[in-house]
Amino acid sequence: MTKTSLGLEENFEAVLCYLFFWISGLFFYFVENKNKFIRFHAMQSILVFLPLMILAWLFGGFFGVFSYGSGWYFFAWISWFFWGLVFVVWLVLMVKAYQMVKFKLPIVGDIAEKNS
């Protein structure tokens, strides 16, 4: 394993790209300018978690403003689905990053690789 611009081990810094979801991804994308492995994980973190969290907030928060009477429960379930997806993907990506695996998710993995 090689050191990074911040002096951390690659696998540890890759995990940190996912720790605070897209926020830490954004931080490491702009701080780490040399290491392609870290930049890939940072960009993938941004591209995965920002849209998923926006969708979860929209369905849970925006529609939650209205009464959850009868038909509105559907939106609450969709929100919970997105939050569950965020949690599972978050765990998988952190484990793979720690193992030094360049685990590419469909679509966003290719975009992240091109922009790293």
ABEGO torsion letter per residue (X at the ends): XBBBAAGBBAAAAAAAAAAAEAAAAAAAAAABAABAAAAAAAAAAAAAAAAAAAAAAAAAAAAAABBABGAAAAAAAAAAAAAAAAAAAAAAAAAAAAAGBBBBBBGAAAAAAAAX
